[in-house]
Amino acid sequence: MSGASRPAGGPDLAQVRRVVSEIPGPRSRELLARQSRLVPAGVGSTLPVFVEAAGGGVIVDVDGNSLIDFGSGIAVTTVGNSAPAVAERAAAQLRRFTHTCFLVNPYESYLDVCEKLNELAPVPGEKRTILVNSGAEAVENAVKIARAATGRPGIVVFDHAFHGRTLLTMSLTAKNKPYKQGFGPFAPEVHRAPMAYPYRWPTGPENCAEEAADALADLLDRQVGADNVAAVLVEPIQGEGGFVIPAPGFLARVADICQARGILLIVDEIQAGIARTGQMFACEHEGIRPDLITTAKGLAGGLPLGAVTGRAELMDAVPAGGLGGTFSGNPVACEAALGVFEEIEAHGLLGRARAIGDAMLAFLGELGDRHPAVGDVRGRGAMIAIELVEPEGDRVPDPDLAARVARRCHGEGLLVLTAGSYGNVLRFLPPLSISDDLLKEGLSILGDAIAKELASAA
């Protein structure tokens, strides 16, 4: 399709669901065949429709279908795809210069992004920020900083965690397939504790926080040795693990356990941060003030940018030349990030995230009351999930039902994502720019899809 005939994206895109072909349509199937000749099979797509434009709450494909977006590119386009401030700032920067390498010739927009993150991050005391290219790179650098500052090698992570696909972050990630299978050996000095997962805690959610915290303390004191541990790394809401919100009080106990042992607390806010949950950072819901915070995904509205923000004395422990990279903090991505902050402030998107969450939780709670297969409804703000289980079982995961419901939603023009250690979670990450009408329509499609799949299996 020529550039002149391509639809413009952003908020001016028609905010309607429109299904004019089977999904994926004929043009998408042509491109998918081309992809199979050019791209390795290890690079897959949840819904292989090739995109022409996106904005507000919709994605328009090359066949003219307009799909309701409940994915935001995995929590990336939180402020909306091609949001005006993001697009305008990035375009203006492209005309000025595209790259110098901050390590060679610095530029002010890098400082502006760092200043904003230092202002917003709930890290105690004076802060510093470094910019990188991705979430995995942010996590790797947080680990480097923690090890340099403490002189200790060990990192403790949790069951159901996901932290990336590089060698170290694969090692930190819990799930084997598809993230780790065949890619070992993995990085050493990584230790795993149980996550306080209320829905699946063996003795019940009421015991979850205390027992999981005790297990962490035992791991540190008896198995690993607290003096060998640089940091505990935790997601305030687990992303790929299924949007697990730790049991109330657990994160506070983790912070206390770390502080008592001189261990740093790193909070991975890559999926949950930057206004997604109704707070700028999800750990703020629990009043947590970590030593280091990692961000990425929603930070630059679709351009590659990640960050580590931390206590100044920790960040300054790394010697000159120990941090950075050729593309880290690219000037176009920095301008996009400044546009993201503008959009959040100008449009009250923290409140919008909370309103979206209230609407989704109310609808999905009623759905769960009608269908025992909806075993758990959970989330905060515009980061919501349902866990699907066998209706007659004891919380037995039903990944087949999750896959079937997702396919039916896709066919009806609603993009949803699956997640979870057992593959049985449907997660919902609508952009905060989605309209109430599209949100309601998407939820209705989801409800119908679950009812029809359950009826067909009966």
TORMI-298601 format. One record per residue (C-alpha): y negated, x, z negated; residue in three letters; residue number from 1. Coordinates in nm, 3 decimals. Layout:
<recs>
REC         y         x         z   vexza   marvex
REC         Y         X         Z     ala      NUM
...
</recs>
This chain:
<recs>
REC         y         x         z   vexza   marvex
REC     0.000     0.000     0.000     met        1
REC    -0.340     0.143     0.094     ser        2
REC    -0.592     0.221    -0.176     gly        3
REC    -0.833    -0.039    -0.038     ala        4
REC    -0.581    -0.322    -0.074     ser        5
REC    -0.455    -0.235    -0.419     arg        6
REC    -0.560    -0.470    -0.699     pro        7
REC    -0.799    -0.338    -0.960     ala        8
REC    -0.659    -0.318    -1.312     gly        9
REC    -0.826    -0.349    -1.648     gly       10
REC    -0.954    -0.666    -1.814     pro       11
REC    -1.075    -0.816    -1.484     asp       12
REC    -0.716    -0.854    -1.364     leu       13
REC    -0.610    -1.220    -1.350     ala       14
REC    -0.452    -1.296    -1.686     gln       15
REC    -0.162    -1.512    -1.567     val       16
REC     0.215    -1.483    -1.555     arg       17
REC     0.332    -1.512    -1.196     arg       18
REC     0.689    -1.470    -1.071     val       19
REC     0.701    -1.477    -0.690     val       20
REC     1.026    -1.287    -0.630     ser       21
REC     1.339    -1.196    -0.812     glu       22
REC     1.276    -0.917    -1.059     ile       23
REC     1.291    -0.641    -0.951     pro       24
REC     1.168    -0.760    -0.613     gly       25
REC     1.245    -0.616    -0.269     pro       26
REC     0.969    -0.353    -0.264     arg       27
REC     1.058    -0.236    -0.615     ser       28
REC     1.423    -0.210    -0.509     arg       29
REC     1.322     0.005    -0.211     glu       30
REC     1.129     0.236    -0.441     leu       31
REC     1.415     0.239    -0.690     leu       32
REC     1.649     0.359    -0.414     ala       33
REC     1.396     0.630    -0.332     arg       34
REC     1.379     0.723    -0.700     gln       35
REC     1.756     0.769    -0.711     ser       36
REC     1.725     1.030    -0.432     arg       37
REC     1.435     1.214    -0.592     leu       38
REC     1.463     1.182    -0.969     val       39
REC     1.762     1.271    -1.191     pro       40
REC     1.968     0.987    -1.336     ala       41
REC     1.869     1.093    -1.688     gly       42
REC     1.524     0.943    -1.626     val       43
REC     1.576     0.569    -1.656     gly       44
REC     1.355     0.260    -1.674     ser       45
REC     1.377    -0.040    -1.903     thr       46
REC     1.251    -0.271    -1.630     leu       47
REC     1.240    -0.097    -1.289     pro       48
REC     0.950    -0.285    -1.134     val       49
REC     0.700    -0.047    -0.978     phe       50
REC     0.349    -0.113    -1.104     val       51
REC     0.037    -0.165    -0.893     glu       52
REC    -0.211    -0.263    -1.163     ala       53
REC    -0.226    -0.352    -1.531     ala       54
REC    -0.483    -0.475    -1.778     gly       55
REC    -0.550    -0.727    -2.050     gly       56
REC    -0.202    -0.857    -2.125     gly       57
REC    -0.034    -0.830    -1.783     val       58
REC     0.137    -0.585    -1.548     ile       59
REC     0.131    -0.653    -1.171     val       60
REC     0.411    -0.504    -0.962     asp       61
REC     0.434    -0.403    -0.596     val       62
REC     0.593    -0.738    -0.510     asp       63
REC     0.303    -0.938    -0.651     gly       64
REC     0.473    -1.044    -0.974     asn       65
REC     0.247    -1.056    -1.279     ser       66
REC     0.440    -0.995    -1.601     leu       67
REC     0.330    -1.056    -1.959     ile       68
REC     0.323    -0.719    -2.132     asp       69
REC     0.490    -0.701    -2.474     phe       70
REC     0.543    -0.325    -2.446     gly       71
REC     0.208    -0.146    -2.393     ser       72
REC     0.392     0.148    -2.239     gly       73
REC     0.566     0.196    -2.576     ile       74
REC     0.255     0.148    -2.792     ala       75
REC     0.030     0.358    -2.567     val       76
REC    -0.213     0.111    -2.408     thr       77
REC    -0.300    -0.047    -2.742     thr       78
REC    -0.662    -0.114    -2.643     val       79
REC    -0.550    -0.248    -2.304     gly       80
REC    -0.454    -0.078    -1.980     asn       81
REC    -0.753     0.078    -1.803     ser       82
REC    -0.981    -0.042    -2.081     ala       83
REC    -1.344    -0.006    -1.964     pro       84
REC    -1.462     0.260    -2.209     ala       85
REC    -1.144     0.464    -2.151     val       86
REC    -1.159     0.443    -1.772     ala       87
REC    -1.533     0.506    -1.749     glu       88
REC    -1.532     0.807    -1.980     arg       89
REC    -1.228     0.962    -1.812     ala       90
REC    -1.368     0.906    -1.462     ala       91
REC    -1.701     1.063    -1.555     ala       92
REC    -1.525     1.367    -1.700     gln       93
REC    -1.313     1.407    -1.385     leu       94
REC    -1.635     1.452    -1.192     arg       95
REC    -1.767     1.715    -1.435     arg       96
REC    -1.459     1.936    -1.473     phe       97
REC    -1.088     1.876    -1.516     thr       98
REC    -0.985     2.183    -1.714     his       99
REC    -1.097     2.510    -1.861     thr      100
REC    -0.836     2.554    -2.138     cys      101
REC    -0.994     2.510    -2.479     phe      102
REC    -0.852     2.850    -2.576     leu      103
REC    -1.059     3.012    -2.301     val      104
REC    -1.378     2.805    -2.272     asn      105
REC    -1.416     2.526    -2.531     pro      106
REC    -1.595     2.195    -2.476     tyr      107
REC    -1.760     1.946    -2.708     glu      108
REC    -1.536     1.643    -2.646     ser      109
REC    -1.245     1.827    -2.814     tyr      110
REC    -1.463     1.862    -3.123     leu      111
REC    -1.569     1.498    -3.103     asp      112
REC    -1.207     1.377    -3.110     val      113
REC    -1.124     1.610    -3.400     cys      114
REC    -1.430     1.492    -3.590     glu      115
REC    -1.328     1.129    -3.544     lys      116
REC    -0.970     1.188    -3.658     leu      117
REC    -1.090     1.390    -3.957     asn      118
REC    -1.319     1.101    -4.049     glu      119
REC    -1.047     0.834    -4.017     leu      120
REC    -0.725     0.998    -4.135     ala      121
REC    -0.629     0.918    -4.497     pro      122
REC    -0.562     1.284    -4.574     val      123
REC    -0.721     1.399    -4.901     pro      124
REC    -1.005     1.652    -4.910     gly      125
REC    -1.150     1.856    -4.629     glu      126
REC    -0.960     1.816    -4.302     lys      127
REC    -0.891     1.993    -3.976     arg      128
REC    -0.736     1.863    -3.651     thr      129
REC    -0.566     2.030    -3.356     ile      130
REC    -0.510     1.856    -3.024     leu      131
REC    -0.190     1.884    -2.822     val      132
REC    -0.026     1.701    -2.530     asn      133
REC     0.235     1.466    -2.676     ser      134
REC     0.393     1.319    -2.984     gly      135
REC     0.681     1.565    -2.983     ala      136
REC     0.437     1.854    -2.957     glu      137
REC     0.237     1.712    -3.247     ala      138
REC     0.550     1.697    -3.464     val      139
REC     0.650     2.052    -3.367     glu      140
REC     0.307     2.181    -3.463     asn      141
REC     0.307     1.991    -3.792     ala      142
REC     0.636     2.160    -3.880     val      143
REC     0.494     2.501    -3.781     lys      144
REC     0.190     2.442    -4.001     ile      145
REC     0.401     2.324    -4.296     ala      146
REC     0.628     2.628    -4.273     arg      147
REC     0.336     2.869    -4.239     ala      148
REC     0.151     2.714    -4.535     ala      149
REC     0.449     2.701    -4.772     thr      150
REC     0.660     2.996    -4.661     gly      151
REC     0.962     2.764    -4.672     arg      152
REC     1.194     2.677    -4.382     pro      153
REC     1.348     2.338    -4.464     gly      154
REC     1.242     2.000    -4.323     ile      155
REC     1.378     1.672    -4.459     val      156
REC     1.387     1.366    -4.233     val      157
REC     1.544     1.021    -4.259     phe      158
REC     1.824     0.817    -4.113     asp      159
REC     1.718     0.602    -3.814     his      160
REC     1.425     0.840    -3.744     ala      161
REC     1.296     0.930    -3.401     phe      162
REC     1.055     1.221    -3.359     his      163
REC     1.093     1.332    -2.995     gly      164
REC     1.311     1.492    -2.728     arg      165
REC     1.236     1.865    -2.753     thr      166
REC     1.490     2.093    -2.923     leu      167
REC     1.328     2.072    -3.267     leu      168
REC     1.233     1.706    -3.246     thr      169
REC     1.581     1.614    -3.118     met      170
REC     1.711     1.790    -3.427     ser      171
REC     1.479     1.578    -3.641     leu      172
REC     1.585     1.258    -3.463     thr      173
REC     1.878     1.066    -3.611     ala      174
REC     2.034     0.880    -3.319     lys      175
REC     2.287     1.069    -3.108     asn      176
REC     2.303     0.867    -2.784     lys      177
REC     2.105     0.890    -2.565     pro      178
REC     1.875     1.141    -2.733     tyr      179
REC     2.105     1.420    -2.850     lys      180
REC     2.448     1.387    -2.690     gln      181
REC     2.539     1.707    -2.505     gly      182
REC     2.213     1.888    -2.581     phe      183
REC     2.317     2.094    -2.885     gly      184
REC     2.326     2.323    -3.071     pro      185
REC     2.024     2.200    -3.259     phe      186
REC     1.755     2.366    -3.468     ala      187
REC     1.860     2.472    -3.819     pro      188
REC     1.711     2.385    -4.158     glu      189
REC     1.689     2.011    -4.089     val      190
REC     1.823     1.785    -4.364     his      191
REC     1.860     1.407    -4.357     arg      192
REC     1.808     1.150    -4.633     ala      193
REC     1.884     0.775    -4.624     pro      194
REC     1.599     0.549    -4.516     met      195
REC     1.500     0.261    -4.743     ala      196
REC     1.602    -0.001    -4.485     tyr      197
REC     1.581    -0.332    -4.676     pro      198
REC     1.785    -0.548    -4.438     tyr      199
REC     2.078    -0.306    -4.439     arg      200
REC     2.066    -0.153    -4.787     trp      201
REC     2.418    -0.187    -4.934     pro      202
REC     2.312    -0.316    -5.278     thr      203
REC     2.035    -0.542    -5.150     gly      204
REC     1.664    -0.509    -5.071     pro      205
REC     1.566    -0.539    -5.436     glu      206
REC     1.735    -0.204    -5.510     asn      207
REC     1.640    -0.034    -5.187     cys      208
REC     1.324     0.160    -5.275     ala      209
REC     1.452     0.300    -5.605     glu      210
REC     1.799     0.396    -5.483     glu      211
REC     1.674     0.554    -5.159     ala      212
REC     1.413     0.754    -5.350     ala      213
REC     1.677     0.872    -5.596     asp      214
REC     1.895     0.981    -5.304     ala      215
REC     1.605     1.183    -5.162     leu      216
REC     1.541     1.352    -5.496     ala      217
REC     1.911     1.435    -5.528     asp      218
REC     1.917     1.582    -5.177     leu      219
REC     1.617     1.800    -5.256     leu      220
REC     1.724     1.915    -5.601     asp      221
REC     2.102     1.942    -5.575     arg      222
REC     2.198     1.990    -5.211     gln      223
REC     1.912     2.177    -5.041     val      224
REC     1.698     2.317    -5.320     gly      225
REC     1.339     2.197    -5.334     ala      226
REC     1.210     2.555    -5.317     asp      227
REC     1.363     2.579    -4.970     asn      228
REC     1.185     2.273    -4.830     val      229
REC     0.848     2.295    -4.656     ala      230
REC     0.800     1.924    -4.586     ala      231
REC     0.938     1.575    -4.584     val      232
REC     0.868     1.402    -4.252     leu      233
REC     0.862     1.022    -4.242     val      234
REC     0.752     0.739    -4.013     glu      235
REC     0.561     0.471    -4.210     pro      236
REC     0.726     0.222    -3.973     ile      237
REC     1.021     0.361    -3.783     gln      238
REC     0.975     0.318    -3.409     gly      239
REC     1.288     0.378    -3.202     glu      240
REC     1.488     0.319    -3.519     gly      241
REC     1.404    -0.051    -3.497     gly      242
REC     1.060    -0.104    -3.653     phe      243
REC     1.206    -0.055    -3.999     val      244
REC     0.940    -0.097    -4.266     ile      245
REC     1.051     0.101    -4.571     pro      246
REC     1.104    -0.109    -4.882     ala      247
REC     0.780    -0.163    -5.080     pro      248
REC     0.710     0.131    -5.307     gly      249
REC     0.943     0.371    -5.128     phe      250
REC     0.675     0.571    -4.949     leu      251
REC     0.479     0.605    -5.274     ala      252
REC     0.792     0.739    -5.446     arg      253
REC     0.844     0.983    -5.158     val      254
REC     0.487     1.107    -5.200     ala      255
REC     0.536     1.152    -5.575     asp      256
REC     0.867     1.334    -5.526     ile      257
REC     0.704     1.572    -5.280     cys      258
REC     0.401     1.640    -5.496     gln      259
REC     0.614     1.716    -5.802     ala      260
REC     0.808     1.981    -5.608     arg      261
REC     0.530     2.142    -5.406     gly      262
REC     0.668     1.992    -5.085     ile      263
REC     0.430     1.872    -4.814     leu      264
REC     0.440     1.515    -4.687     leu      265
REC     0.405     1.471    -4.310     ile      266
REC     0.356     1.115    -4.185     val      267
REC     0.451     1.055    -3.822     asp      268
REC     0.204     0.793    -3.696     glu      269
REC     0.280     0.850    -3.329     ile      270
REC     0.398     0.494    -3.258     gln      271
REC     0.243     0.307    -3.551     ala      272
REC    -0.100     0.469    -3.562     gly      273
REC    -0.437     0.411    -3.393     ile      274
REC    -0.494     0.043    -3.484     ala      275
REC    -0.147    -0.080    -3.386     arg      276
REC    -0.059    -0.230    -3.727     thr      277
REC    -0.401    -0.368    -3.823     gly      278
REC    -0.501    -0.047    -3.999     gln      279
REC    -0.601     0.269    -3.818     met      280
REC    -0.293     0.434    -3.972     phe      281
REC     0.015     0.244    -4.085     ala      282
REC     0.052     0.452    -4.403     cys      283
REC    -0.272     0.294    -4.525     glu      284
REC    -0.080    -0.030    -4.589     his      285
REC     0.101     0.155    -4.869     glu      286
REC    -0.198     0.357    -4.989     gly      287
REC    -0.033     0.685    -4.888     ile      288
REC    -0.244     1.000    -4.850     arg      289
REC    -0.023     1.256    -4.674     pro      290
REC    -0.085     1.626    -4.631     asp      291
REC    -0.044     1.609    -4.253     leu      292
REC    -0.054     1.321    -4.001     ile      293
REC     0.066     1.328    -3.641     thr      294
REC    -0.074     1.096    -3.374     thr      295
REC    -0.027     1.050    -2.998     ala      296
REC     0.073     0.739    -2.793     lys      297
REC    -0.225     0.506    -2.852     gly      298
REC    -0.469     0.793    -2.906     leu      299
REC    -0.597     0.830    -2.547     ala      300
REC    -0.523     0.494    -2.386     gly      301
REC    -0.256     0.625    -2.150     gly      302
REC    -0.361     0.986    -2.098     leu      303
REC    -0.147     1.259    -2.258     pro      304
REC    -0.294     1.358    -2.592     leu      305
REC    -0.152     1.419    -2.937     gly      306
REC    -0.295     1.551    -3.260     ala      307
REC    -0.215     1.694    -3.600     val      308
REC    -0.466     1.620    -3.875     thr      309
REC    -0.422     1.781    -4.213     gly      310
REC    -0.568     1.934    -4.526     arg      311
REC    -0.797     2.220    -4.431     ala      312
REC    -0.619     2.483    -4.640     glu      313
REC    -0.287     2.400    -4.474     leu      314
REC    -0.424     2.392    -4.121     met      315
REC    -0.605     2.722    -4.178     asp      316
REC    -0.285     2.891    -4.299     ala      317
REC    -0.175     2.956    -3.941     val      318
REC    -0.312     3.285    -3.805     pro      319
REC    -0.539     3.297    -3.500     ala      320
REC    -0.343     3.238    -3.181     gly      321
REC    -0.062     3.056    -3.362     gly      322
REC    -0.171     2.712    -3.242     leu      323
REC    -0.275     2.578    -2.903     gly      324
REC    -0.153     2.553    -2.546     gly      325
REC    -0.278     2.566    -2.188     thr      326
REC    -0.335     2.192    -2.151     phe      327
REC    -0.377     2.101    -2.518     ser      328
REC    -0.678     1.877    -2.570     gly      329
REC    -0.748     1.835    -2.199     asn      330
REC    -1.112     1.729    -2.150     pro      331
REC    -1.026     1.414    -1.951     val      332
REC    -0.782     1.303    -2.222     ala      333
REC    -1.041     1.379    -2.491     cys      334
REC    -1.296     1.154    -2.322     glu      335
REC    -1.033     0.882    -2.291     ala      336
REC    -0.963     0.909    -2.665     ala      337
REC    -1.332     0.868    -2.742     leu      338
REC    -1.318     0.557    -2.524     gly      339
REC    -1.026     0.427    -2.731     val      340
REC    -1.228     0.460    -3.051     phe      341
REC    -1.520     0.281    -2.882     glu      342
REC    -1.294    -0.007    -2.776     glu      343
REC    -1.146    -0.044    -3.126     ile      344
REC    -1.487    -0.058    -3.289     glu      345
REC    -1.665    -0.270    -3.025     ala      346
REC    -1.397    -0.539    -3.010     his      347
REC    -1.281    -0.551    -3.372     gly      348
REC    -0.928    -0.453    -3.271     leu      349
REC    -0.803    -0.390    -3.624     leu      350
REC    -0.860    -0.758    -3.697     gly      351
REC    -0.714    -0.853    -3.360     arg      352
REC    -0.395    -0.662    -3.441     ala      353
REC    -0.361    -0.853    -3.767     arg      354
REC    -0.418    -1.187    -3.592     ala      355
REC    -0.153    -1.106    -3.332     ile      356
REC     0.089    -1.010    -3.608     gly      357
REC     0.026    -1.332    -3.800     asp      358
REC     0.093    -1.541    -3.489     ala      359
REC     0.408    -1.351    -3.396     met      360
REC     0.555    -1.348    -3.745     leu      361
REC     0.498    -1.722    -3.783     ala      362
REC     0.668    -1.802    -3.453     phe      363
REC     0.954    -1.558    -3.501     leu      364
REC     1.009    -1.670    -3.860     gly      365
REC     1.062    -2.025    -3.737     glu      366
REC     1.289    -1.891    -3.465     leu      367
REC     1.497    -1.717    -3.730     gly      368
REC     1.522    -2.037    -3.930     asp      369
REC     1.672    -2.211    -3.624     arg      370
REC     1.902    -1.930    -3.512     his      371
REC     2.115    -1.732    -3.760     pro      372
REC     2.154    -1.469    -3.486     ala      373
REC     1.795    -1.367    -3.564     val      374
REC     1.896    -1.175    -3.872     gly      375
REC     1.564    -1.018    -3.963     asp      376
REC     1.200    -1.053    -3.860     val      377
REC     0.973    -0.766    -3.957     arg      378
REC     0.665    -0.571    -3.865     gly      379
REC     0.294    -0.528    -3.920     arg      380
REC     0.009    -0.618    -3.691     gly      381
REC     0.102    -0.594    -3.324     ala      382
REC     0.420    -0.399    -3.405     met      383
REC     0.683    -0.666    -3.462     ile      384
REC     1.061    -0.680    -3.416     ala      385
REC     1.361    -0.905    -3.458     ile      386
REC     1.709    -0.775    -3.537     glu      387
REC     1.988    -0.969    -3.367     leu      388
REC     2.327    -1.006    -3.532     val      389
REC     2.649    -1.196    -3.477     glu      390
REC     2.579    -1.550    -3.606     pro      391
REC     2.901    -1.576    -3.805     glu      392
REC     2.913    -1.215    -3.921     gly      393
REC     2.775    -1.029    -4.220     asp      394
REC     2.473    -0.872    -4.050     arg      395
REC     2.699    -0.732    -3.777     val      396
REC     2.470    -0.587    -3.506     pro      397
REC     2.479    -0.765    -3.170     asp      398
REC     2.345    -0.521    -2.910     pro      399
REC     2.497    -0.725    -2.628     asp      400
REC     2.288    -1.027    -2.724     leu      401
REC     1.974    -0.810    -2.743     ala      402
REC     2.041    -0.674    -2.394     ala      403
REC     2.105    -1.020    -2.250     arg      404
REC     1.793    -1.168    -2.406     val      405
REC     1.584    -0.878    -2.276     ala      406
REC     1.722    -0.924    -1.923     arg      407
REC     1.650    -1.296    -1.932     arg      408
REC     1.295    -1.232    -2.052     cys      409
REC     1.243    -0.979    -1.775     his      410
REC     1.362    -1.228    -1.515     gly      411
REC     1.112    -1.481    -1.644     glu      412
REC     0.823    -1.236    -1.626     gly      413
REC     0.806    -1.109    -1.984     leu      414
REC     0.842    -0.737    -2.057     leu      415
REC     1.018    -0.671    -2.389     val      416
REC     1.176    -0.352    -2.522     leu      417
REC     1.495    -0.291    -2.716     thr      418
REC     1.531    -0.045    -3.004     ala      419
REC     1.731     0.029    -3.318     gly      420
REC     2.009     0.262    -3.420     ser      421
REC     2.258    -0.007    -3.317     tyr      422
REC     2.069    -0.120    -3.005     gly      423
REC     2.030    -0.472    -3.146     asn      424
REC     1.655    -0.487    -3.204     val      425
REC     1.395    -0.643    -2.976     leu      426
REC     1.056    -0.488    -3.041     arg      427
REC     0.720    -0.628    -2.941     phe      428
REC     0.410    -0.416    -2.883     leu      429
REC     0.156    -0.633    -2.700     pro      430
REC    -0.177    -0.474    -2.615     pro      431
REC    -0.452    -0.585    -2.848     leu      432
REC    -0.638    -0.711    -2.540     ser      433
REC    -0.376    -0.982    -2.474     ile      434
REC    -0.509    -1.337    -2.477     ser      435
REC    -0.384    -1.599    -2.722     asp      436
REC    -0.255    -1.804    -2.430     asp      437
REC    -0.046    -1.519    -2.288     leu      438
REC     0.082    -1.430    -2.634     leu      439
REC     0.192    -1.790    -2.693     lys      440
REC     0.351    -1.812    -2.347     glu      441
REC     0.540    -1.488    -2.400     gly      442
REC     0.674    -1.602    -2.735     leu      443
REC     0.786    -1.931    -2.580     ser      444
REC     0.976    -1.742    -2.309     ile      445
REC     1.141    -1.529    -2.577     leu      446
REC     1.243    -1.833    -2.782     gly      447
REC     1.392    -2.003    -2.476     asp      448
REC     1.578    -1.687    -2.378     ala      449
REC     1.743    -1.657    -2.719     ile      450
REC     1.839    -2.026    -2.725     ala      451
REC     1.987    -2.011    -2.375     lys      452
REC     2.183    -1.691    -2.436     glu      453
REC     2.326    -1.827    -2.760     leu      454
REC     2.419    -2.153    -2.588     ala      455
REC     2.587    -1.975    -2.298     ser      456
REC     2.795    -1.766    -2.538     ala      457
REC     2.903    -2.065    -2.748     ala      458
</recs>
